[in-house]
C-alpha cells in the first residue's frame, strides 16, 4: 500500500454485535443477503475487510465512505443490521498510518 493511496482513502470501522434476541434460524436465512450486500460493496470498491473476534459475538467491518453519514447509511443497509440480527455499534473514522497489503 502506498502512502498516496493511504491519503486518498477515508475508511470507517463499524463494530457490530449479535442482537440478543436474534433467532439463529432467521440469521441463517438472512446470511445470503448479507453476503450479496458485501459483494455489492466489493463491486463498488468500498469494502476493505470484515471478520469476527474469536470467542465473541462481536465483529468489525472496514469500508470506505465519503462521510460519517454515508458510513452510517452503509452499515444500516446491511441486511443483518436492517433485519435486526446485528446491532451496528460504534462507527469510527480510521486513518491508516502504517501497514502492508494482506
C-alpha positions in Angstrom: 0.0 0.0 0.0 1.5 3.3 -1.0 1.3 6.5 1.0 -0.6 8.1 -1.9 -3.4 5.5 -1.7 -3.5 5.8 2.1 -4.1 9.6 1.9 -7.0 9.2 -0.6 -9.0 6.7 1.4 -11.5 7.6 4.1 -12.1 4.4 5.9 -14.7 3.7 8.6 -14.6 0.9 11.1 -18.0 -0.5 12.2 -18.1 -2.5 15.4 -21.2 -4.8 15.4 -22.6 -7.5 17.6 -25.4 -10.0 17.5 -28.7 -8.8 18.7 -29.5 -10.7 21.9 -33.0 -11.7 20.6 -31.9 -12.8 17.1 -33.4 -16.1 16.0 -30.5 -18.3 14.8 -32.7 -19.9 12.0 -33.6 -16.4 10.7 -30.0 -15.3 10.9 -29.0 -18.3 8.7 -31.8 -17.4 6.2 -30.6 -13.8 6.0 -26.9 -14.7 5.6 -27.0 -15.0 1.7 -28.5 -11.5 1.5 -25.7 -10.2 3.8 -23.1 -11.9 1.6 -24.7 -10.3 -1.5 -24.6 -6.9 0.1 -20.9 -7.3 1.0 -20.2 -8.3 -2.7 -22.0 -5.1 -3.8 -19.6 -3.1 -1.6 -16.7 -5.0 -3.2 -18.0 -4.2 -6.7 -18.3 -0.5 -5.7 -14.7 -0.6 -4.4 -15.8 0.3 -0.9 -15.2 -3.0 1.0 -11.9 -3.5 2.8 -12.3 -6.3 5.2 -14.6 -7.9 7.8 -14.5 -10.5 10.5 -15.4 -11.5 14.0 -13.4 -11.6 17.1 -12.7 -15.2 18.3 -14.8 -16.3 21.2 -17.2 -13.3 21.0 -20.4 -12.3 19.2 -18.6 -9.1 18.1 -17.4 -8.3 14.6 -15.7 -5.5 12.7 -16.2 -4.3 9.1 -14.0 -1.7 7.4 -15.1 0.1 4.3 -14.6 3.5 2.6 -17.2 6.2 2.6 -17.3 9.9 1.8 -18.7 10.9 5.2 -19.7 9.6 8.6 -23.4 9.9 7.5 -22.7 7.8 4.4 -20.8 5.2 6.6 -23.9 5.1 8.9 -26.2 4.5 6.0 -23.9 1.8 4.5 -23.9 0.0 7.9 -27.7 0.4 8.3 -28.4 -1.1 4.8 -26.6 -4.4 5.7 -29.4 -7.0 5.7 -28.1 -8.3 9.1 -28.5 -4.9 10.6 -31.7 -3.9 8.8 -33.2 -7.3 9.8 -32.4 -6.7 13.4 -30.0 -9.6 13.7 -26.9 -7.5 14.3 -26.6 -4.1 16.0 -24.2 -1.7 14.4 -22.4 -0.1 17.3 -19.5 2.4 17.1 -18.7 3.8 13.7 -15.3 5.3 13.7 -13.2 7.0 11.0 -9.9 5.2 10.7 -6.7 6.7 9.4 -4.1 4.2 8.2 -0.6 5.3 9.3 1.3 2.1 8.6 0.7 -1.3 7.2 1.2 -3.8 4.4 -1.1 -5.5 1.9 -2.7 -8.6 3.5 
